[in-house]
Amino acid sequence: MTDIDRTAEKLAEVYLLVGPLYRRVLREVEETAPENRVSAGVRAVLDQLRRHGPMTVPEIGRSQSLSRQFVQRMVDEALAAGLVERTDNPRHRRSKLVAATAAGLAVIEDVVGREHTRLRTVAAHLPATDVDATLRVLAALVADLAEIEPAGEH
């Protein structure tokens, strides 16, 4: 077995760990803090808006490798809860921008704050260089799969 084969096997182990990690994060988001409970999909939308400001539904989808249809459902859910609003898009007359409301920003700040509290415990046991290396590896895996589009985005 070559070094590249051994590294490929370790990368396959990363895939195996990402699934359980993702599912546990989903449960954490959806089961804690009942007063600010949001679905994982709405959390993803709110976080993109928190990080990048107003975006169109297709932009949110592309940024998260999610289908436009799924993002639209999450935006509709967030709209119904008063967490986002639609605004005019100066770049495109028909494609509205989605922006977080003050209530939406408060919810996502609370969710992110809880996540960071938990992550500080983990961070205390990991050198920052390990985290930086993990980010590089995960970014390379995402980039390698970039040609795979979410359903409905072809």
C-alpha positions, 0 to 999 in steps of 0.5 A: 500500500502506498502513502497515497493509499493510506492517506485515502483510507484516512480520508474515508474515515473522515467521511465516516465521522462527518455523518455522525457529527452532522446528525449530533449537531442537528439534534443539538440545534433542534433540541436545546433552548426551547425559547429559541428553537429553530430547525437545522435548515432555518439555522443554516439560512440565518447563519448565512444571513448573519455572516454575509448579509442579505442574499437571494435564495439561490445564493444561500443554496449555493453557499451551503450546497443545498437545493434552491427548493429546500432553501425556499422551504426554510426561508418560508418557515423563517418568514412565517416565524418572523425571523427573515424578511424579503427586500427588493434586490437592486441587482435583479428586479424579480429575485428578492433578497432575504434578510434577517430581521432583528428577531432572526439575528437575536435567535441565531446569535443565541444559537451560535453563542450556545454552540461556541460555549460547547466548542470552547470546551473542545477547543481547550483540548486541541491545538489551534494548528490541529483545527487549522489542518482539519479546516484545510482537509475538509475544504479540500474534500468539499472542493473535490466534490464541487461538481456534484450539484444538489438536486434541482440545481443542474 
